[in-house]
Amino acid sequence: MTSGVRVAYGQNVFGRSLVAEAEGVERWRREAAEVLRSWGASLEAVELVRLGVSELLSNVHRHVAVRRCYLRIVRIGSEVTVQVFDRSLNLPVVREEPDGESESGRGPWMLREMASGFGCERTEQRDGKIVWFRCELGDLP
């Protein structure tokens, strides 16, 4: 359980190094929700970030050999960006619209559709990738 909001770099940035494990996803969902609530986020933004954190960490757990990753949540003005850094160079494939029968590929598509921004890129050092999404702290459109 968390003991208050802890920020890594200041009032507008939260960051944690963690191991993406199925059992730990709920903990990081709660932590992210706590951070957003401390920033005055709407219920819609909190729920979107909880969903996104689940998706991004679950993807690291399922698809990345080295499950150590870094979760960062950054607030700039009225917008929040959630980023997960991992050691895989494989970028997620985001389909135009996932097949209803498909076992995978729906999560990144759903985040892209729900968030105001979504993306992925390799790190500057080319030793991993960052997958991110962005939303407004206030009511979502």
Disulfide bonds with the S-S distance in Angstrom:
none
